[in-house]
Amino acid sequence: MSVSHYIKENKERFMEEWFRLIQIPSVSSQVAHKPDMQACAECWREILLSSGSDKAVVMPTKGHPVVYAERMISPDAPTVLVYGHYDVMPPEPLELWNSNPFEPEIRDGYVWARGADDDKGQAMIQAKGFETALKEGLIACNVKFIIEGEEEIGSLSLKEFCETHRAMLKADIILVSDTSMVSAEIPSLTTGLRGVAYWEIEVTGPNRDLHSGHFGGAVANPINVLCKMLADITDVNGRITIPHFYDDVEELPIAEKEMLAQVPFDEEKYKQAIDVEALAGEKGYATLERNSCRPAFDICGIWGGYMGEGSKTVLPSKAYAKVSCRLVPQQDSSIISRLFMDYIKQIAPPSVKLKVTYLHGGEAYVCPIDIPAYRAAEKAFTIAFGKKPLAVRRGGSIPIIPTLEKMLGIKAILMGFGLERNAIHSPNESFELERFFTSIEAVAEFYRHYR
């Protein structure tokens, strides 16, 4: 039986297991879903056992549990460590979904649900690609799985877990499906990720909400102050104004600029897809450089004051924001965090009190394209998708990847199968059914060529 035939014969079962995972609302950031996190980990254990692992266990951490599984062929064979995560982003705002986010629905050839892509869909592709390769006798390496439950909140417990179980996780390469391709027509392998640093800011003015008529103009409004401070963090040219922020930022090598120029990109279609009239960003850089190879600052949420129906003339006591920076190779998230916190405290006026909390961070990652595992992935994509994949950097972050690289002394191959239109982290997340099965074929072919 061929790879494609095995997938075809088992597609209904593959979908059933995928949907079973999606139906568990494993939102790691919300305490109410702690039982769902355990249930999802147990579900993954069953799936990895049924896929052909010799053993699979749910292991505790200080936070949400980790699922570990392995299939050991020979102590002399190379070892692949497959990484994925079972936690998902909160589905809110629920009113923007066209269907229940935790009841997968098939429409127009797509599966619509939270986690359909990130990362239950893509992690399932790895599990079923492994199963297919195993059944077809293609695997000549040991395979280990580590599926965590905290990626969407910064993998807070995973570093300590990996340090404790370093010997168990020993491998030669890390295989990850949690990124995206250039397009459905143009397969690509991700060769770089940006790092991230994330903070929450609290600004306090008066000790209670005040009447804006009696006090407005005489007492600092925390929301006004916060908006001014955050607006000043980028200048008119899109540059981040934090002193020494760019000290370790390197310009993209000419060879990578030339490779990036080969990526087909229609700026008008890009704008139309997200319904904006114009793009913005750092002056002097193309859009594909700005969203993958350059740092960025974003306000991820901002709130305070009266937000109910109708009007209330109030000068609020407090204002809040959640903000992040995307970082590039050589930037250290802990250094950037200190620079940001020092700067924001420096520019805060004496009329308010400021509290800044560093929530999480992680480093950028770059993968070489001349190692055996990358070449195996390149061949696998060529067979499955019918085209040689482009090598491109992407703008997202997977903080644990550079951590694992340093800890285990190995590189990661980022075999991502998502698309921008899959709307991960947003309402109406989706994944195309046909690409789901083609991607399983690509993973199975990776094992054929990795020796």
N, C-alpha and C positions, 0 to 999 in steps of 0.2 A: 504493500500500500504506500502511495506517495504522500508527501507532506500535505499537499493541497487536498488529497482525498481524505486523509485522516481528519483534517479540520472540517471538511464538509460533512463527514459522517457524524461528527460530534458537536456541530455548531449549536444545536438546540440545548444540549447539556452545558456547553460553555456559557451560553446566554443565561441559562437558569442560575448558574453559580454567580455570575456577574450581578444579576438582578438581586439575588439574595443578599449580597454585600451592600448594594445601594439602599436596600430597604431598611437598613440599620442606620439611624441618624447619628452617626459617630462624629459629633461636633466637639472637638477637643477643647475649645475655648469656653464652653459653658458647663458649669458644674452639674446642671440637671441631666446632662447626657453621660455622666460617668458610667452608669450601668450599661449604656449602649456601647461605650468604648470597650468594655470587657466582652460584651457579646460579639462585637465585630472582630476582636482578636481571636476569640474562640472559633468564629466562622472561618477566619483565615487559616487557622490551624487545620481544620477539617479539609479545606480546599487544597492546602499544600500536601497533606497526606494522600488525598485521592489523586493528586497530580503526579505522584511517584516519589515523594520524599521518603527516605528511610525513617526519619523521625521528624516531628514537628511539635514544638512546645510553646506555651504562652508563659513569658517570663516577666516578673514584676520589675518596675522601676520606681523612682520616687514620684513619678507622675503616672501616665497611662502605660499599660503593658506593651511589651515588644513580643512579636512572634518570630521565633527562630526555627528554621528547618534546614535539612541537609540531605543530599544524596551523594554518598562517597563511593567513587569508582575505584580509586587506587591512591595510596599515599604518595606515589611517584607522579601522579597526574597533576596538571595545573588545576587551580581552583578559581571558580567564578563566584563572587559574592553579589547576589542580586539584592538591591535596595529598593524599597517602596514604602508608602505610608497609607494607613487606612483611615486617618482622620480627614475631615472635610471642613470647609468654611461654613459659617452659619448661612442658612438659605435666605435670610431676610434681605430686602423687603418681599414678603410673601405675595403681596398683591400684584407684583410684576411677573410672577410665574404664570405660564399658560397651562400648567398641570402641577400636581402635587410633587414637590421636589424629591420626596423619598418614595415615590411610587413610579418607577421607570415606565415611560410611555414611548412607544415607537410611532413616529410620525415622519413621513417624507424620507424614509430611509435612515433616520437618526434615532438614537436613544436619547431621550430628554430626562435629565435627573441631576440632582447634586451628586458629584462624584463620578458621573458617567465618564469623564475624562480624568480629572484630578482628584485622587490618583487611583481610584478603584478600577476604572477602565484600563488604564495603562499598566497598573500592577498585575491585573488579571491577564493582560496580554503576555507579560513575562511568565506567569505561572502556566498558562496554556501553551505557550511556545516551548517551555521546558518539557511539559508533558508530551507534546507532539514529537519533539526531538528524541525523547526517551523511548517512546513507543516505536519510532522509526529507526532506532539503533544509531542515532547520529552523535550521541554524547560520548566524548572521550575525555571529559574533565570532571572534576568534582564540582558540585553546585551547592551553594549555601544561600539561604534567603534570610534577610532581616527586614521585617515589615513593622514600622514604628507607628505610634499614635499621636505624635506631637509635632509633626513637620509644620503644620499651619500656625503653630504658636512658637516656632523657633527651635524645635527639637531640644527642649530645655533639659530633659533627663537622659538623652541618648549618649552624650559624650561620656558621662560617668559610667553608663552601662557598657559602652564599648571599651573603655579603659579596664573595667573589671573583667570583661570577657574577651580580652584581646587575643588570647590563644585560640579560643573557639572561632573567632572571626578571621583568622589568618587566611589570606587568599592571595591571588596573583593579579586580579583585576576586579573592579567593581562595575556592575552593569545596572544602569538606571533607565527607567522609562517614566519620566516626569517632566518632559520638555515638549517642544513643538517643532513641526516641520515648517519650511518656508510656505508651502501651499500643498493642496491635494495633488496638484500636477507636478510639483517639484519637491521630491524627497530631499531631506537634509539631515545631517548629523550635527548635533550641537557640540561645538568645541570650546565654548566658554560661557560662563555665567557671571552675572554681577553679584557682588556682595550686598549686604544690607545692614543698616543700623536703624533702630526704631525706639521712639521715646513717647512718653505722655507728659504733657505740660499742664500745670494748674496755675492760674493767675487769680490772686485774691485781692480785692479792693476793700470796700467798707465791710464791716462785720455783719451786715445784713443787706438785703435788697432795699433800695431807697426809691423814693418818689423822684422820677426824673425831672419833674418841674421844679421841685424844691432844691434838688442837689445837682442837677445837670449843669455842667459848665464850671462847677466848683470842686467836684470830686471825680477822680479818674474812673472811667468806665473800664472794667477789666476786659470786656470783649473788644472795645476799641483798641486798647493797649495791645492785646494779644494779636489782633489782626495786623496792626502796624508792625510789630516785631517780626511776625512771620513773613509779611510782604517784603520786608527788607532783607530777607535771607537770600533772595536772588535779585540780581540787578537787571538793568534794561537789556543787557545782552544775554540774559539767561545764565549768567555765571553765579555760582554760589559764593557769597561774600564772607563766609567764615574764614578768619585768618589761618593760613597754612593748610587749608583744606586740600589744595592741589599739589602740595609738596611732593607726593609720591605718585601722582597721576602721570602715566607714560602715554605718549602719543602712539597710536596704532601703527605697527610696522607697515612699510610700503606694500609688502607681499600680502598682508591681510587686507589692506585697503583695496588692492586689486581684486582679491577674492570676493570681497564684499560687493564690489562693483558688478560682479557677474550675477548677483542675485536679482532676478527680475522683480522690479518694484514699480508699481503704478501709484504715484502719490494721490492722484484724483480718486482712484478706487479706494485707497486707504482712508481718505477723508470721508468719502461717501459711506463706507462701512460703519463708521462711528458717528456719522452725521455732524461733522464740524465743517465750518467754512474755511478755516485756515489752521495750519500747524504752528507750534511754538517750540522754542527750546534754545539751546546754547548756540550763539551765533558762530558761524564758520564751520559747522558740521552738518553733514547730510542726515536725513531722518533716520536711516538705518544705523548710522554711527551713534546718534543721540540715544536711541532706545536699546542699545546693546553694548556699546563700547565706551560710553561717557558716563560720568556720575550724574545723579539727578536728586533733587529735593522735592518732596511732595507733602502736602497737608492731607492726611488720610481721613481725618474727621475733626470737626470743630463744633462746639456747642456751649450753651450757657443762656441765662436769662429766661424770659417767658417764651414758651413755644406752643402754648395752647391756642384754642380757637379765639378769634377776635383780638382785640388790642388790650395791652396793659402797659401803662406808662411807667416802666421800672428801670432803674439803674441797677444792674445785677451785682451781687456780691462776688460771684466767681465766673470764670471762663475756663474752658478746657480745650485741648487739642491733642490729637495723635498725629505724629509726623515721622517721616522716614527719609533716609538717604539711600539710594542705590550706589554701590561702590564698585570700583574697577580693580583689576589686579595690581598688587603692591600696596593698596590702601588697607590699613588695619582697622577693623571695625571698632576696637577698643580705643584706639587713638582718636578716630573720628568722633566717637561718642564723647570723649573728654573735651575735644575742641568745640563741639557743638554746645555742650552743657556750659562750658566756660563763657562762650560767646553770648548765649542767650541770657545768661545771668548778668553779663556785662552791659547789654543793651537794655535790660529791663529798667524802667524809670523808678525812682524811689517812692512813687505814689502807689505802688502795688507790691505785694509779696509774691514770690515765684517759687514753685516747686517743679523740678524736672526729674522724671524717673526713666531710667534706661530699661526698656522692656526686653529686647533681645537683639542679637546681631550675628553676622557671619561673614566669612571672607569670599572673595571672588574666586573663580576656578577657570583654568585653561588646560585643555587636553591636547597632547601632541597627536599628530595624524600619521606618524610613521611607526607606531607600535603594532605588534601582531593582532591585538584585540580590536584596534580601530580598523585595520585592514579587513578583518573578518566581518565586522559590522558593515563596512562599505560593500563587500561582496554580497552580504545578506540582503541589504537594501536594494542592490542592483537586481538581484534575482526576484525578489518579491514585488518591487514596484516598477521594474522594467527600465530604470534609469539609475545612473551612478549618482549618489547623493552629493549635494554641495556640503562643504564644511563651513558652518557659520556660528558666530557667537549669538547668544540670546540675552534678553534683558532681565530675566527673572533671577531668582536666587534659590539655592538649595543649601542652606548653611552647613548641613552635616557632611556634604561631599568633600570640601577642603579639609574638614576635621578628620574624616576617615582617611583621606590621602596622607596627611601628616602622621596620623597614629599608626596606620598599617604599612606606610611606605609604598603605596600602590596608586595607580591612576584609575580614573572612572571613565567609562564609555557611556555617553548620554544618547541612548537610542530612543528619542522622543517621537511620538506618533500623533500628538495633538495638533490642532490648528487654532489660529487666533479666533476664528469664528465659533469655536466651541464654547466661548464665554465662560471660562473657568473663573471662579470667585464671584460670578455675576448670576442674576436670575436667568433661567432657561439655559443652563449648561447642557451640553450635548456631546455626542460622539457618533460618527457615521458608522453604521453597521458593516458595510463593505470594507472600510478601512480597518475596522477592528479585526476582521479575519485575515486580511492581508498582512497586518502587523504581526499577528501570531505566526504567520509563515516566515516573516523576516527574522523573528527571534529564533525559530527552529533552525533556520539556515545559518544563523550565527554559530550555533553549536556545531553544525556540519563543518564549518571552516575554521573554528578556533581550536588550535592544537598547541 
